[in-house]
Amino acid sequence: MTNHASERNGLRFWLHVFFAQDFWRLTLEHLSLVFIALAISIVLGVPLGIVAAKRPKIGAAILAVTGMLQTIPSLALLAILIPVTGRIGQVPALVALALYALLPIVRNTHVGLLRIPAGMRQAAQSLGLHNATIMRHIELPLAAATIWAGIKTSAVISVGTATIAAFVGAGGYGERIVTGLALNDNATLLAGAIPCAVLALLIEAGFGFAERWVVPASLRKPHD
């Protein structure tokens, strides 16, 4: 009976730690950071990927720069962005997250477009279609599965990277992780790390489910 009571007390303790009063606030802050930064990355990354595919010389520079951004330590990038943006909080955090999320989107857009057979473009041009029309109605739909995979990868990466936002006062689960590290409190640290990991899994599953509406059925992977 004592062991059983101890287990129940332990469960109640962890539930109290995970679902403390700040849980929903931190969750909303974390989701906001992830999806706002992801939206910025999509708006920037897809056009950059298109340019990289259509202009190989410029594309090499675009891929090199976006790849280099991934090599900069997250805290170092934040330290650079604070004086650049002139503030702390969400602005430098969102810029950092958006920059980190660029590479998978740019690279997958680039790769997806390059995989389209040249004969398909030539056939569309022979019908008198303009390049913009070909891109919008033929090339982007054909590359949709690859582009979506890059967006999903960026979203999952951003969930983990968003924990650094706490270092500049932007909130999110990183608040608990920073507090746990500062106080050497494993319970508080895990209360931030575990929900972050669960959120990453949920977002990955959500993107996999949403693919059914974004990617044409004939272009999905066989297991879909």
N, C-alpha and C positions, 0 to 999 in steps of 0.2 A: 504493500500500500504506500509506503514511504517513497519508493522509486517511482511509482505511478504518479503520485502527487508532485514529485520533483519534476517529472517530465511535463506535466500540465503547467506547472509554474514556469518552466523554461519556455514553453510554447507561448504562454501569455506574455512573458518578458520580451521575446523576439517580435511578437505581433505589436506590442506597445512601442518597441524601438522603430520598427519599419513604418508603422502607420501613426507616427506621432503627429502633432497638430500641423507641422510644416510639410507633411507628405504631399498633399495635393498642390500646395503652392509651388513646391520644388518641381513636381511633375509638370505642371503647366509651364513653368519657366524653362525647364529642360526641353519640352516639346516645342516651345516658341523659338528657342535658340536653334534647334535642329532644323525645323521646317522653314523658318525665315532664311537662314543661311543656305539651305538647300535650294530654295526658290531663286535666290540670287545666283547661285552656282549654275542652275539650269539656264537662266536668262543669259548668262555670260558664256557658259561652257558649250552649249549646243552650237551657237553661231561660230565660236572659235574652232570647234571641231569641223564644221562645214568649211571654214576658210582653210583649215589644215589639210582637208581632203582635196580641195579644189586648187590650192596654191602650194605645191610641195615645198618650195623654198621657204615661204613664210611658215608653212606647217611645221617644218623642222624646228624653227625658233619657238613656235607656240608650244610644241610638245616638250622642248627642252626647258622652257621657263616654268611650265606647270609641273613638270617633274622635279625641278629644283625646289619649288615651293614645298614639296613633300619632305624634303630633306632638312628643312629648317626646324629645329626643336620648337615645340608649341609655345613654351614659356618665353623663348627668345623672340618669337614672332610677336607675341603679345607685348613684350617690352619695347619692340620697335614701333608697334602700332599706337601705343599710348601717346607718345609725343607727336606722331604723324596725325592722328585724329584729334589730338588736343583734349582728350577726355578719357575717363575710365568707365567701366560698366558695359552695357550691351553693345555699344557701337564697335569698339575694338574687338570684342569677342565675336560678333557677327562677321566682321571683316575677316578675322583669322579663320573661322570655321568655313566661310565661303571659299577662301583661297585653298584650304586643305581639301575641300570637296571637289575642286575643279578637275583634277587629273583624271579620275575615272570617267567623268562625263565627256571631257574633251577627247580622251583616248578612244572611248567606245563609239562616239559619234564619228570620229575619224575612221576607225576600223570598219564600222558598219557601212559607211558610204563607199569605202574602197572595195568592199566585197561584192558590190553590185556589178554584174557583168556590163562591160562597156557596150555590148550589143543592144542592151535594153535601153540605154540612153540614146544610142544612135537611132533606134527604131522610133523612140518618142520624138526626136528631133526631125526625123523624116516625115512625121505627121504634122509638122509645123508648130509644135509646142515650144513655148519659150522656156528658157532655162529655169526661171523662177517657178513656173508651173510644173516642170518636170521634178524639181526639187520637192515642192510641196505635196504633189499628188502621187509621185512614183518613188523617188529615192528615199525620202524620210519615212514613208510607211514601210518600205522594204527593210530599212535599217532600224525600225522601231524596237525590235526585240533586243538588239545589241545596245541601243541607246538606253532603253529601260533598265537593262542589267547594270549599266554604269551608274544610272541614277540611284538604283537600289543599293549598290555598293557604297556610294557616297553617303546615302542616308544612314546606313548602318555604321559606317566609320564615324560620322558626325555625332552619333549618340555617345560614343566613348570619348571623342575629342572634346565634346561640349563640357566635360567635367572641368576643363581648365578655365572656363568662364568664371568660376568662383574666385579665382585668384585676382580678378579685376572687379569683383563685386557684381557680376551679372547673374548670379543665382544658379539654380539647377541643382542636381544631385551632388555636384562637386562641393557644395557647401558642407555637406556631411563628411565627405572624404577629407576635405581640408581640416575640418574640426577634429576628425578622428586622428589624423596625422599629428596635428598640433598637440593634442592631449594624450597621444599614445593610447587611444580608446578604440580597440578593435571592433566593438559592437557598433559604434557610430560610423566607423569607416565602412564596415560591411553593410550598414543600413543605407549607405550611398552607393556602394559598388554593386550590390546585388540587384536593386531595382533598375540600375542603369543597364546591367546585363540582360535582365528580363525585358526591358523596353526595347533593346536592340533586337532581340528575338521576335518580339511582337511586330516591330516595324518591318523586319525582313519578311515575316509571314504576310503582313498586310500588303506589301508591295507585290509579293507573289500572287496574292488573290486579285489585286487590282490589275495585274497584267492581262487578265482575261478581257478587260474592257479597253485597255490601251493598245495592245498588240493584236493585229488581225489573227484570227484563228489559224489560218494556214501557215503563219510564220512563227507560231509558238514552238517551244521545245516539245519533243514527243511526249514527255511525262506530263505535260499540261493538258 
